[in-house]
C-alpha cells in the first residue's frame, strides 16, 4: 500500500510516479510567476491547452473510476487555475 492506495503491480507504481510528477509539474512555474510578479514569458494558450487536456484526463478517470487519475488531474487543475489567476493578475503589469 502506497499513500493509502492498494498497489498490486509494478505498473501501478509507475502510474503513481507519473501522476505525482504530472500533478506538480507546473507548480514551479506558478511559484516563479508569484515571486517575479511577471508573466511576460508565459503563454496563455499553453496554460489553456494544458488545462483542457487535464480536464479531459479527469473525465476519463471518472469514467474509469480510477482514483489515481482522478486525484492527479484534480490537483493539477487547481494548480493550473492558480496559474491562470496569476496570469490574469500580472499580465498588464
N, C-alpha and C positions, 0 to 999 in steps of 0.2 A: 504494500500500500504506500503510495507516494502522495503527499498533500491530501490525504483523505480519499484518494481515487484508487480503486482496486486495479492494480496493474497485473495483467495476466500474460503479457507477451513483451518481448523486447521492442516490438513495433509501437506499443503504447508508450514506452519510454521515449522513443523517437518523436512521437506525436506530442507528448507533453513538452519536450525540449523545444520543438518547433513552435508550439503555442506560446511558451514563455518568451522566446526570442521575438516572435511577432508581436505579442502584446506590448512589449516595452521598446520595440524598435524605433518608434517615432518620439519616444519620451525625451531623448537627448536634444532633439530639435525644438521641442516645446520649452525645455529648460533654457536653451540658448535664446529663443525668442523672448522669453520673460526677462532674462538677465540683461540682454542687449537692448530691449525695447525697440527692436528693429526687425522688420520682415521683408526688407528690400530684396533679399536673395532667396525668398521663399515663393514658390509657385502656388497660387490659389488653386489652379486646375489640378495640380498634383495632389493637394490635400483632398479636393473633392473627388477625384478619381479613386484615390486610395480608400476614402470613406465609402464610396459606392461599392467597391469590391468587398470591403469588410462587412457592409450591410448584407450583401448577397451571401457571403460566407455564414453570417449569423442566421439568415433564413434557412440556408441549407442545414446548418447544425440543428436548428429547431426541428426541421423535417426529420432528420435522422435521430433526434432525441439524444444527441451526443454532447454530454456535459462539457468536455474539454473544448470542443469547437464553440459552443455557446459562450462559455466563460471567457475564452481568449478573445473572441470578437466583441463581446460586450465591453470588456476592459479597453480594448483598442478603440472602440467607438468613443468612449469617454475621453481618451487621450486626444483623439482627433477633433472632438468638439472643443476641447481646450485650445488646441492649435488654431482652429477656425476662429474662436473668440479672440485670441491674441492677434491673429492676422487682421481681423476687422478693427481691433482696437489700435494697433500700431501702424497700419498701412498708410495713413495720411500724415504721420509724424516724420 
